[in-house]
Amino acid sequence: MKIGIFDSGLGGLSVLHCAKKMAPDMQYVYYADEDNVPYGEKTKEQVKEYTIQAIDYLLEKGVEAVIIACNTATSSLPMEIRRSYPIPIVGMEPALKEAIRLYGKLGKRIMIAATEVTIRGDKLHHLVDSVDIMHQADMIALPGLVRFAEAGSYDGEEVIDYLRDSFSEYDMKEYSTVVLGCTHFNFFKSAFRKAFGEELHFVDGNHGTVRQVLRLLGGKPLEEERECVDTEFDIYFSGREVSNEEREHIHTCFEQLNKMYKVE
């Protein structure tokens, strides 16, 4: 079976990385809209248009399901449009419910980090209203992390300074958990720890999203996940094939993700 994975840029590689660990025998087609990244700085209508173009392109490649590996795109594409396609179109949302389940009893607060569009969107606010019964969660937009991830800058001083400046109005000692509400943010677990200490927990929606797609396709994840070292898959940047240099950058991204998913 062939699964399409779409993101505004390289952040969705964290979902692909997860999928290849859980279901390595599946075929994958990855579409990064590098011509238009970052989506978090676009209008909702622009993001909706880009998302529809990407899904249509993946359909032409013969995929049997599409993961919208972008919280911003998911929040901008109405469910009725997703349901109009002949294959499953599965989106993502910040995994606040899972964060509360795992760490809500620690007596500290939970920070949802996402893009501007996701933070402003009704979808996230409805999620918070429905699951944050104890009013434990706060939200912050970190658009700069998208640009750092695209540039392959993960934990240098400029990244640490950006995080500390962005959180200057918060006492991070009050927080136990960061919900990574943008797939680009999965590259920065070490940077968060360097900025705010080793006690932070991280939660993202990757595993749950991949499990949902596998369920819809009648597949099952491996009982024991393995490290993802295979980066062979079809990949397109805004509808064009990638160069050898770009593929080398993607390989570097996978190496970083292998490191970050050991930072739990």
C-alpha positions in Angstrom: 0.0 0.0 0.0 1.1 3.5 -0.7 0.6 6.4 1.8 1.1 10.0 0.9 2.4 12.4 3.5 2.1 16.2 3.0 3.6 19.1 4.9 4.4 22.7 4.3 8.1 21.8 4.4 10.4 19.4 6.2 8.5 19.1 9.5 6.4 16.3 8.2 9.5 14.2 7.9 9.0 13.5 11.6 5.6 11.9 10.7 7.3 9.9 7.9 10.1 8.9 10.3 7.4 7.6 12.7 5.5 5.8 10.0 8.6 4.1 8.7 9.4 2.8 12.2 5.8 1.6 12.7 5.1 0.3 9.2 8.3 -0.1 7.3 6.7 -2.3 4.6 4.4 0.4 3.4 5.3 2.6 0.4 5.5 6.3 1.1 5.3 9.5 -1.1 6.3 12.7 0.7 5.3 16.1 -0.6 6.9 19.2 0.9 5.5 22.5 -0.3 9.0 24.2 -0.1 7.9 27.0 -2.5 5.4 28.2 0.1 6.8 27.3 3.5 6.1 28.6 6.2 2.3 28.2 6.2 2.0 29.7 9.7 2.6 33.1 8.1 0.0 32.7 5.3 -3.7 33.3 5.3 -6.1 30.5 6.0 -7.4 30.7 2.4 -3.9 30.4 1.0 -3.1 27.4 3.2 -6.4 25.7 2.1 -5.5 26.3 -1.6 -1.9 24.9 -1.1 -3.3 21.9 0.8 -5.8 21.0 -1.9 -3.1 21.2 -4.6 -0.9 18.9 -2.6 -3.6 16.3 -2.0 -4.5 16.3 -5.7 -0.9 15.8 -6.6 -0.5 12.9 -4.3 -3.7 11.3 -5.7 -2.1 11.4 -9.1 0.8 9.5 -7.6 -1.6 6.7 -6.7 -1.6 7.0 -2.9 -4.3 5.1 -1.0 -4.4 7.6 1.9 -3.0 11.0 2.7 -1.6 12.2 6.1 -1.8 16.0 6.3 1.4 16.2 8.5 0.8 19.9 9.2 -1.3 21.2 12.0 -1.7 24.5 10.2 -3.0 22.9 7.1 -5.3 20.6 9.0 -6.8 23.6 10.8 -7.3 25.4 7.5 -9.0 22.5 5.5 -12.7 22.0 6.4 -13.7 18.4 7.2 -16.3 18.4 4.4 -13.5 18.9 1.8 -11.4 16.1 3.3 -14.5 13.8 3.2 -15.1 14.6 -0.5 -12.0 12.6 -1.5 -12.2 8.9 -2.5 -9.4 8.0 -0.1 -8.9 8.7 3.6 -7.4 12.1 4.3 -6.2 12.2 7.9 -5.1 15.4 9.5 -3.3 16.3 12.7 -4.0 18.3 15.8 -1.9 19.2 18.9 -1.9 16.1 21.2 -3.2 18.0 24.2 -5.5 15.1 25.3 -2.6 12.7 25.3 -0.4 15.2 27.2 -3.1 15.6 29.9 -3.5 11.8 30.1 0.3 11.2 30.5 1.4 14.2 32.6 -1.7 16.1 33.8 -1.4 14.8 37.3 2.2 16.1 37.8 0.8 19.3 39.3 2.4 21.6 36.6 1.2 23.4 33.6 1.2 22.3 29.9 2.4 24.5 27.1 1.0 24.1 23.5 3.5 25.3 21.0 2.3 25.8 17.4 2.2 28.3 14.5 0.3 31.5 14.5 -2.5 30.1 12.2 -3.0 27.1 14.5 -3.0 29.2 17.7 -5.6 31.6 16.2 -7.8 28.9 14.7 -11.1 27.8 16.2 -10.1 24.2 16.0 -7.4 24.4 18.6 -9.5 26.6 20.9 -12.4 24.1 20.7 -9.9 21.3 21.5 -8.7 23.1 24.6 -12.2 23.9 25.8 -13.2 20.3 25.4 -10.3 18.5 27.1 -8.5 21.0 29.3 -11.0 20.6 32.2 -8.5 21.6 34.9 -7.4 24.7 32.9 -3.8 23.5 32.8 -2.8 24.5 29.3 -1.4 27.7 27.7 -0.6 28.4 24.1 2.4 30.1 22.3 3.2 30.7 18.7 6.8 29.9 17.7 7.0 30.7 14.0 10.8 31.1 14.1 11.3 27.3 14.7 9.9 26.5 11.3 12.6 28.6 9.6 15.3 27.1 11.8 14.1 23.6 11.0 14.1 24.3 7.3 17.6 25.6 7.5 18.8 22.6 9.5 19.7 24.7 12.6 18.5 22.7 15.6 20.2 23.6 18.8 22.7 26.4 18.3 22.8 29.5 20.4 20.5 31.4 18.0 17.8 28.8 18.6 18.3 28.8 22.4 18.1 32.6 22.4 15.0 32.5 20.3 13.3 30.1 22.7 14.3 32.0 25.8 13.1 35.3 24.3 9.8 33.8 23.2 9.1 32.4 26.6 10.3 35.5 28.5 6.8 36.2 29.9 6.5 32.6 31.3 8.1 30.9 34.2 9.0 27.6 32.6 9.6 26.1 36.0 5.8 25.9 36.2 5.6 23.7 33.2 6.2 19.9 33.0 5.2 19.3 29.4 5.4 20.9 25.9 2.9 19.8 23.3 4.7 20.0 19.9 1.8 21.4 17.9 3.8 21.7 14.7 5.7 18.8 13.1 8.7 21.1 12.5 9.0 21.4 16.3 10.0 17.8 16.8 13.5 18.7 15.7 14.0 20.9 18.8 13.6 18.7 21.9 17.3 19.1 22.8 17.0 22.9 22.3 14.0 23.1 24.7 16.0 21.1 27.3 19.0 23.3 26.9 16.8 26.4 27.3 14.6 25.3 30.2 16.1 22.2 31.8 16.0 18.4 31.6 12.6 17.9 33.3 10.5 18.7 30.3 8.3 16.1 28.7 7.3 16.2 25.0 4.1 15.0 23.3 3.3 15.1 19.6 0.5 13.6 17.5 2.6 11.5 15.2 2.0 8.0 16.6 -1.7 8.5 16.9 -2.0 9.8 13.4 0.0 7.0 11.8 -2.0 4.4 13.8 -5.3 5.9 12.5 -4.1 5.7 8.9 -3.0 2.1 9.3 -6.3 1.2 10.9 -8.2 2.8 8.0 -6.1 0.8 5.5 -6.3 -2.4 7.4 -2.7 -2.5 8.4 -1.0 -3.0 11.7 2.1 -1.3 13.2 5.1 -3.4 14.3 4.9 -4.6 17.9 8.4 -3.3 18.5 9.5 -0.2 16.5 12.9 -0.1 15.1 15.2 2.9 14.5 14.5 4.5 11.2 17.6 4.4 9.0 16.1 3.8 5.6 15.4 7.2 3.8 14.4 5.7 0.5 11.0 7.0 -0.5 9.5 9.1 -3.2 9.7 12.8 -2.4 8.7 16.0 -4.2 9.2 19.6 -3.4 6.1 21.5 -4.5 5.6 19.1 -7.3 9.2 18.7 -8.5 11.7 15.9 -7.9 14.4 16.7 -5.4 18.1 17.1 -6.2 20.8 15.0 -4.7 21.8 17.9 -2.5 18.3 18.2 -1.2 18.1 14.5 -0.5 21.3 14.7 1.5 19.7 17.4 3.6 16.7 15.1 4.1 19.1 12.3 5.3 20.5 14.8 7.8 17.0 15.5 9.0 16.4 11.8 9.6 19.6 11.6 11.6 18.4 14.5 13.8 15.0 12.8 14.3 16.6 9.6 15.4 18.4 11.6 18.1 15.3 13.6 19.1 13.1 10.5 19.6 15.6 9.3 22.2 15.0 12.5 24.1 11.9 11.6 26.0 
